[in-house]
């Protein structure tokens, strides 16, 4: 297992419902070990197994959930 961390800016995350949705989306991704979101900073930080997922796959999942993330 190759553990990595990826950080994303999510400027359109605006409320606690967005945080809950983001946590739910990230928790369902294969290879994600943990995820934290910061509503005030509008960021998401994801620890993942690089052998099972990638920052691009995480970015795609966040986009599919309706947000406009960038890899920071």
N, CA, C and O atoms as CSV, one atom per row, in Angstrom:
chain,resi,resn,atom,element,x,y,z
A,1,UNK,N,N,0.852,-1.172,0.000
A,1,UNK,CA,C,0.000,0.000,0.000
A,1,UNK,C,C,0.899,1.237,0.000
A,1,UNK,O,O,1.814,1.364,0.814
A,2,UNK,N,N,0.617,2.128,-0.921
A,2,UNK,CA,C,1.366,3.374,-1.027
A,2,UNK,C,C,0.458,4.512,-0.569
A,2,UNK,O,O,-0.462,4.903,-1.288
A,3,UNK,N,N,0.713,5.039,0.616
A,3,UNK,CA,C,-0.142,6.085,1.182
A,3,UNK,C,C,0.310,7.459,0.719
A,3,UNK,O,O,1.494,7.793,0.757
A,4,UNK,N,N,-0.660,8.244,0.283
A,4,UNK,CA,C,-0.403,9.613,-0.143
A,4,UNK,C,C,-1.507,10.512,0.378
A,4,UNK,O,O,-2.562,10.046,0.810
A,5,UNK,N,N,-1.244,11.811,0.327
A,5,UNK,CA,C,-2.237,12.796,0.730
A,5,UNK,C,C,-2.405,13.791,-0.407
A,5,UNK,O,O,-1.425,14.214,-1.021
A,6,UNK,N,N,-3.634,14.159,-0.682
A,6,UNK,CA,C,-3.930,15.143,-1.719
A,6,UNK,C,C,-4.840,16.212,-1.127
A,6,UNK,O,O,-5.732,15.914,-0.333
A,7,UNK,N,N,-4.605,17.450,-1.520
A,7,UNK,CA,C,-5.412,18.567,-1.032
A,7,UNK,C,C,-6.112,19.234,-2.213
A,7,UNK,O,O,-5.559,19.346,-3.308
A,8,UNK,N,N,-7.331,19.669,-1.962
A,8,UNK,CA,C,-8.142,20.283,-3.007
A,8,UNK,C,C,-8.782,21.560,-2.481
A,8,UNK,O,O,-9.227,21.616,-1.334
A,9,UNK,N,N,-8.824,22.579,-3.321
A,9,UNK,CA,C,-9.600,23.779,-3.036
A,9,UNK,C,C,-10.986,23.542,-3.619
A,9,UNK,O,O,-11.127,23.112,-4.764
A,10,UNK,N,N,-12.009,23.830,-2.815
A,10,UNK,CA,C,-13.393,23.627,-3.261
A,10,UNK,C,C,-14.157,24.919,-2.958
A,10,UNK,O,O,-14.878,24.998,-1.963
A,11,UNK,N,N,-13.996,25.938,-3.827
A,11,UNK,CA,C,-14.548,27.258,-3.525
A,11,UNK,C,C,-16.068,27.310,-3.436
A,11,UNK,O,O,-16.612,28.218,-2.807
A,12,UNK,N,N,-16.767,26.356,-4.052
A,12,UNK,CA,C,-18.225,26.387,-4.007
A,12,UNK,C,C,-18.815,25.515,-2.898
A,12,UNK,O,O,-20.008,25.209,-2.923
A,13,UNK,N,N,-17.999,25.114,-1.933
A,13,UNK,CA,C,-18.483,24.424,-0.732
A,13,UNK,C,C,-18.911,25.526,0.243
A,13,UNK,O,O,-18.069,26.249,0.775
A,14,UNK,N,N,-20.228,25.652,0.476
A,14,UNK,CA,C,-20.737,26.830,1.170
A,14,UNK,C,C,-21.453,26.588,2.498
A,14,UNK,O,O,-21.690,27.537,3.246
A,15,UNK,N,N,-21.804,25.331,2.807
A,15,UNK,CA,C,-22.597,25.114,4.017
A,15,UNK,C,C,-22.264,23.753,4.625
A,15,UNK,O,O,-21.505,22.970,4.055
A,16,UNK,N,N,-22.845,23.492,5.787
A,16,UNK,CA,C,-22.582,22.213,6.450
A,16,UNK,C,C,-23.121,21.043,5.627
A,16,UNK,O,O,-22.582,19.939,5.696
A,17,UNK,N,N,-24.171,21.274,4.856
A,17,UNK,CA,C,-24.684,20.234,3.967
A,17,UNK,C,C,-23.664,19.871,2.896
A,17,UNK,O,O,-23.530,18.707,2.519
A,18,UNK,N,N,-22.949,20.880,2.410
A,18,UNK,CA,C,-21.880,20.631,1.428
A,18,UNK,C,C,-20.780,19.781,2.056
A,18,UNK,O,O,-20.259,18.864,1.422
A,19,UNK,N,N,-20.434,20.086,3.286
A,19,UNK,CA,C,-19.398,19.326,3.990
A,19,UNK,C,C,-19.834,17.869,4.126
A,19,UNK,O,O,-19.049,16.959,3.859
A,20,UNK,N,N,-21.078,17.644,4.540
A,20,UNK,CA,C,-21.586,16.280,4.690
A,20,UNK,C,C,-21.592,15.542,3.355
A,20,UNK,O,O,-21.217,14.371,3.288
A,21,UNK,N,N,-22.011,16.218,2.303
A,21,UNK,CA,C,-22.029,15.595,0.972
A,21,UNK,C,C,-20.612,15.238,0.537
A,21,UNK,O,O,-20.372,14.144,0.027
A,22,UNK,N,N,-19.682,16.154,0.736
A,22,UNK,CA,C,-18.289,15.921,0.355
A,22,UNK,C,C,-17.723,14.725,1.125
A,22,UNK,O,O,-17.070,13.864,0.535
A,23,UNK,N,N,-17.967,14.666,2.425
A,23,UNK,CA,C,-17.485,13.551,3.241
A,23,UNK,C,C,-18.067,12.226,2.742
A,23,UNK,O,O,-17.364,11.218,2.677
A,24,UNK,N,N,-19.346,12.237,2.394
A,24,UNK,CA,C,-20.007,11.028,1.910
A,24,UNK,C,C,-19.414,10.570,0.579
A,24,UNK,O,O,-19.137,9.384,0.395
A,25,UNK,N,N,-19.224,11.493,-0.331
A,25,UNK,CA,C,-18.658,11.166,-1.648
A,25,UNK,C,C,-17.255,10.598,-1.497
A,25,UNK,O,O,-16.924,9.586,-2.115
A,26,UNK,N,N,-16.436,11.236,-0.688
A,26,UNK,CA,C,-15.047,10.802,-0.524
A,26,UNK,C,C,-14.958,9.461,0.196
A,26,UNK,O,O,-14.101,8.639,-0.129
A,27,UNK,N,N,-15.835,9.234,1.170
A,27,UNK,CA,C,-15.809,7.981,1.930
A,27,UNK,C,C,-16.144,6.774,1.053
A,27,UNK,O,O,-15.707,5.659,1.339
A,28,UNK,N,N,-16.912,6.992,-0.005
A,28,UNK,CA,C,-17.309,5.887,-0.890
A,28,UNK,C,C,-16.246,5.518,-1.917
A,28,UNK,O,O,-16.343,4.469,-2.553
A,29,UNK,N,N,-15.242,6.355,-2.087
A,29,UNK,CA,C,-14.214,6.079,-3.095
A,29,UNK,C,C,-13.288,4.954,-2.648
A,29,UNK,O,O,-12.775,4.966,-1.529
A,30,UNK,N,N,-13.083,3.995,-3.524
A,30,UNK,CA,C,-12.153,2.910,-3.251
A,30,UNK,C,C,-10.750,3.488,-3.079
A,30,UNK,O,O,-10.284,4.262,-3.915
A,31,UNK,N,N,-10.092,3.112,-2.008
A,31,UNK,CA,C,-8.726,3.555,-1.766
A,31,UNK,C,C,-8.601,4.760,-0.857
A,31,UNK,O,O,-7.501,5.079,-0.406
A,32,UNK,N,N,-9.713,5.441,-0.575
A,32,UNK,CA,C,-9.660,6.589,0.337
A,32,UNK,C,C,-9.639,6.063,1.763
A,32,UNK,O,O,-10.516,5.302,2.172
A,33,UNK,N,N,-8.629,6.479,2.509
A,33,UNK,CA,C,-8.481,6.036,3.893
A,33,UNK,C,C,-9.110,7.022,4.864
A,33,UNK,O,O,-9.707,6.619,5.862
A,34,UNK,N,N,-8.977,8.317,4.574
A,34,UNK,CA,C,-9.611,9.334,5.403
A,34,UNK,C,C,-9.748,10.613,4.589
A,34,UNK,O,O,-9.007,10.855,3.636
A,35,UNK,N,N,-10.708,11.413,4.992
A,35,UNK,CA,C,-10.926,12.692,4.324
A,35,UNK,C,C,-11.365,13.708,5.359
A,35,UNK,O,O,-12.150,13.403,6.258
A,36,UNK,N,N,-10.853,14.911,5.222
A,36,UNK,CA,C,-11.295,15.991,6.094
A,36,UNK,C,C,-11.630,17.191,5.224
A,36,UNK,O,O,-10.992,17.440,4.201
A,37,UNK,N,N,-12.637,17.923,5.651
A,37,UNK,CA,C,-13.043,19.119,4.928
A,37,UNK,C,C,-13.021,20.296,5.877
A,37,UNK,O,O,-13.258,20.148,7.076
A,38,UNK,N,N,-12.735,21.462,5.336
A,38,UNK,CA,C,-12.708,22.691,6.122
A,38,UNK,C,C,-13.598,23.700,5.409
A,38,UNK,O,O,-13.228,24.244,4.369
A,39,UNK,N,N,-14.762,23.941,5.974
A,39,UNK,CA,C,-15.731,24.836,5.350
A,39,UNK,C,C,-15.205,26.266,5.289
A,39,UNK,O,O,-15.380,26.950,4.281
A,40,UNK,N,N,-14.565,26.718,6.356
A,40,UNK,CA,C,-14.056,28.090,6.394
A,40,UNK,C,C,-12.986,28.319,5.328
A,40,UNK,O,O,-12.985,29.346,4.651
A,41,UNK,N,N,-12.081,27.360,5.187
A,41,UNK,CA,C,-11.003,27.474,4.199
A,41,UNK,C,C,-11.429,26.979,2.817
A,41,UNK,O,O,-10.750,27.221,1.819
A,42,UNK,N,N,-12.577,26.275,2.777
A,42,UNK,CA,C,-13.104,25.694,1.534
A,42,UNK,C,C,-12.100,24.728,0.898
A,42,UNK,O,O,-11.752,24.833,-0.278
A,43,UNK,N,N,-11.651,23.784,1.732
A,43,UNK,CA,C,-10.675,22.791,1.280
A,43,UNK,C,C,-11.107,21.381,1.681
A,43,UNK,O,O,-11.911,21.183,2.592
A,44,UNK,N,N,-10.546,20.420,0.971
A,44,UNK,CA,C,-10.699,19.006,1.319
A,44,UNK,C,C,-9.316,18.373,1.254
A,44,UNK,O,O,-8.566,18.595,0.304
A,45,UNK,N,N,-8.987,17.588,2.266
A,45,UNK,CA,C,-7.715,16.879,2.309
A,45,UNK,C,C,-8.021,15.394,2.400
A,45,UNK,O,O,-8.803,14.957,3.245
A,46,UNK,N,N,-7.393,14.625,1.519
A,46,UNK,CA,C,-7.725,13.207,1.396
A,46,UNK,C,C,-6.460,12.367,1.508
A,46,UNK,O,O,-5.498,12.580,0.771
A,47,UNK,N,N,-6.466,11.411,2.431
A,47,UNK,CA,C,-5.402,10.411,2.507
A,47,UNK,C,C,-5.901,9.183,1.772
A,47,UNK,O,O,-7.011,8.705,2.005
A,48,UNK,N,N,-5.050,8.678,0.869
A,48,UNK,CA,C,-5.496,7.576,0.024
A,48,UNK,C,C,-4.362,6.620,-0.298
A,48,UNK,O,O,-3.182,6.935,-0.147
A,49,UNK,N,N,-4.765,5.445,-0.745
A,49,UNK,CA,C,-3.835,4.425,-1.213
A,49,UNK,C,C,-3.597,4.699,-2.695
A,49,UNK,O,O,-4.493,4.515,-3.519
A,50,UNK,N,N,-2.388,5.138,-3.028
A,50,UNK,CA,C,-2.065,5.515,-4.405
A,50,UNK,C,C,-2.102,4.333,-5.363
A,50,UNK,O,O,-2.149,4.525,-6.578
A,51,UNK,N,N,-2.081,3.117,-4.834
A,51,UNK,CA,C,-2.203,1.939,-5.690
A,51,UNK,C,C,-3.653,1.685,-6.108
A,51,UNK,O,O,-3.909,0.926,-7.043
A,52,UNK,N,N,-4.606,2.328,-5.409
A,52,UNK,CA,C,-6.026,2.070,-5.674
A,52,UNK,C,C,-6.789,3.279,-6.204
A,52,UNK,O,O,-7.842,3.114,-6.820
A,53,UNK,N,N,-6.282,4.488,-5.979
A,53,UNK,CA,C,-6.931,5.689,-6.506
A,53,UNK,C,C,-5.881,6.765,-6.701
A,53,UNK,O,O,-4.733,6.613,-6.283
A,54,UNK,N,N,-6.282,7.844,-7.334
A,54,UNK,CA,C,-5.346,8.924,-7.650
A,54,UNK,C,C,-5.993,10.273,-7.369
A,54,UNK,O,O,-7.214,10.358,-7.241
A,55,UNK,N,N,-5.184,11.333,-7.271
A,55,UNK,CA,C,-5.767,12.663,-7.104
A,55,UNK,C,C,-6.750,13.014,-8.230
A,55,UNK,O,O,-7.761,13.672,-7.985
A,56,UNK,N,N,-6.456,12.577,-9.456
A,56,UNK,CA,C,-7.376,12.859,-10.567
A,56,UNK,C,C,-8.719,12.165,-10.375
A,56,UNK,O,O,-9.761,12.750,-10.672
A,57,UNK,N,N,-8.712,10.933,-9.885
A,57,UNK,CA,C,-9.963,10.211,-9.634
A,57,UNK,C,C,-10.754,10.877,-8.512
A,57,UNK,O,O,-11.981,10.952,-8.569
A,58,UNK,N,N,-10.050,11.359,-7.498
A,58,UNK,CA,C,-10.712,12.064,-6.395
A,58,UNK,C,C,-11.312,13.365,-6.909
A,58,UNK,O,O,-12.449,13.703,-6.577
A,59,UNK,N,N,-10.556,14.089,-7.713
A,59,UNK,CA,C,-11.031,15.329,-8.321
A,59,UNK,C,C,-12.295,15.071,-9.142
A,59,UNK,O,O,-13.262,15.827,-9.047
A,60,UNK,N,N,-12.290,14.017,-9.937
A,60,UNK,CA,C,-13.460,13.661,-10.748
A,60,UNK,C,C,-14.679,13.369,-9.876
A,60,UNK,O,O,-15.792,13.775,-10.208
A,61,UNK,N,N,-14.473,12.670,-8.765
A,61,UNK,CA,C,-15.588,12.345,-7.865
A,61,UNK,C,C,-16.175,13.611,-7.250
A,61,UNK,O,O,-17.393,13.730,-7.116
A,62,UNK,N,N,-15.320,14.549,-6.879
A,62,UNK,CA,C,-15.801,15.818,-6.311
A,62,UNK,C,C,-16.581,16.594,-7.371
A,62,UNK,O,O,-17.621,17.183,-7.074
A,63,UNK,N,N,-16.080,16.594,-8.602
A,63,UNK,CA,C,-16.786,17.270,-9.697
A,63,UNK,C,C,-18.144,16.621,-9.956
A,63,UNK,O,O,-19.136,17.317,-10.168
A,64,UNK,N,N,-18.189,15.293,-9.938
A,64,UNK,CA,C,-19.441,14.569,-10.163
A,64,UNK,C,C,-20.474,14.914,-9.088
A,64,UNK,O,O,-21.678,14.888,-9.343
A,65,UNK,N,N,-19.994,15.238,-7.889
A,65,UNK,CA,C,-20.890,15.621,-6.796
A,65,UNK,C,C,-21.425,17.044,-6.965
A,65,UNK,O,O,-22.269,17.489,-6.187
A,66,UNK,N,N,-20.928,17.764,-7.992
A,66,UNK,CA,C,-21.467,19.090,-8.278
A,66,UNK,C,C,-20.589,20.252,-7.868
A,66,UNK,O,O,-21.044,21.395,-7.856
A,67,UNK,N,N,-19.351,19.985,-7.535
A,67,UNK,CA,C,-18.445,21.044,-7.097
A,67,UNK,C,C,-17.374,21.303,-8.152
A,67,UNK,O,O,-17.211,20.528,-9.094
A,68,UNK,N,N,-16.645,22.410,-7.979
A,68,UNK,CA,C,-15.598,22.812,-8.928
A,68,UNK,C,C,-14.245,22.844,-8.225
A,68,UNK,O,O,-13.719,23.922,-7.950
A,69,UNK,N,N,-13.677,21.677,-7.933
A,69,UNK,CA,C,-12.423,21.633,-7.179
A,69,UNK,C,C,-11.198,21.876,-8.058
A,69,UNK,O,O,-11.236,21.705,-9.276
A,70,UNK,N,N,-10.125,22.274,-7.408
A,70,UNK,CA,C,-8.811,22.311,-8.043
A,70,UNK,C,C,-7.847,21.607,-7.108
A,70,UNK,O,O,-7.981,21.682,-5.887
A,71,UNK,N,N,-6.886,20.930,-7.687
A,71,UNK,CA,C,-5.861,20.238,-6.891
A,71,UNK,C,C,-4.889,21.302,-6.407
A,71,UNK,O,O,-4.326,22.042,-7.213
A,72,UNK,N,N,-4.689,21.384,-5.092
A,72,UNK,CA,C,-3.798,22.431,-4.566
A,72,UNK,C,C,-2.475,21.873,-4.127
A,72,UNK,O,O,-1.615,22.620,-3.662
